[in-house]
Amino acid sequence: MVKKILISQPAPKTTKSPYFDLEEKYNIKLDFQQLIHTERYSEKEFRAQRVNILDYSAVIFSSQHSIDCFFDICKDMRIRMPDEMKYFFISEKIALYIQKYVQYRKRKIFFAKSGKWDELLDLLCKHKKEHFLFPQNEVHHHNMNEDMEKRGLNHKTCNMFRTVSSIWDKTKPFKYDMVVFFTPSGVKSITDNFPDFKQGKTLFACWGDAAAKEIEERNYRLDLKAPTAETTSMPAALDVFLEDKAQKRED
């Protein structure tokens, strides 16, 4: 019986989240806690890559965190971004975040309206004269660099941060009927924190192929994977899964 689930993400900021609907519908308890966090590269680590930021005419951002790391490193290195620098984003939400650092001007801000990489790639191809810099996590699971090479884009990827396992509070028992993962690093965090962890009856759910692959490679059992054609969100997938469990108990 599933009574307590760990959702390895921050708690929703609104009480109207579908996650809370699940708690009420199935009389279960959901804990929200990230199993990972990101650490920015030091100035020394970045310099070791021999990347001169001002050699580039455009910067690509795929997350708010990459924006923070980029401008923090620029500040440490006393680099002032020229007014003519162009910025490309995976989504409008991330594009708006850059207002924290630079004035938002439509002539130098470009984003994928769908929030998808393929659309952003097409947008980059419309600006082939640009020399792109792409700050990334040191471990990434998308062939973005290869896609840009195939399109003949003049670009350079560089690492500016890394994902590391958060240390689990050992005074807090790790006892859950189900754990929901969203990244391969989250799966790795279980092994890092609990080297002798045995899955047993604990159910593992995940979002995406990368997390699923990590679960399987670590010889854990994958009990629920999303998204699917029918369930396009994690709460929806959990709803179907828990409903099925409830029906089987009744039978």
Secondary structure as GFF3:
##gff-version 3
##sequence-region A 1 251
A	DSSP	beta_strand	4	7	.	.	.	ID=ss1
A	DSSP	alpha_helix	18	26	.	.	.	ID=ss2
A	DSSP	beta_strand	29	32	.	.	.	ID=ss3
A	DSSP	beta_strand	36	40	.	.	.	ID=ss4
A	DSSP	alpha_helix	43	47	.	.	.	ID=ss5
A	DSSP	three_ten_helix	53	55	.	.	.	ID=ss6
A	DSSP	beta_strand	58	61	.	.	.	ID=ss7
A	DSSP	alpha_helix	64	76	.	.	.	ID=ss8
A	DSSP	beta_strand	86	89	.	.	.	ID=ss9
A	DSSP	alpha_helix	92	97	.	.	.	ID=ss10
A	DSSP	three_ten_helix	98	100	.	.	.	ID=ss11
A	DSSP	three_ten_helix	106	108	.	.	.	ID=ss12
A	DSSP	beta_strand	109	111	.	.	.	ID=ss13
A	DSSP	alpha_helix	117	125	.	.	.	ID=ss14
A	DSSP	beta_strand	132	137	.	.	.	ID=ss15
A	DSSP	alpha_helix	144	150	.	.	.	ID=ss16
A	DSSP	beta_strand	155	165	.	.	.	ID=ss17
A	DSSP	beta_strand	178	181	.	.	.	ID=ss18
A	DSSP	alpha_helix	184	193	.	.	.	ID=ss19
A	DSSP	beta_strand	203	207	.	.	.	ID=ss20
A	DSSP	alpha_helix	209	217	.	.	.	ID=ss21
A	DSSP	beta_strand	224	226	.	.	.	ID=ss22
A	DSSP	alpha_helix	234	250	.	.	.	ID=ss23
###
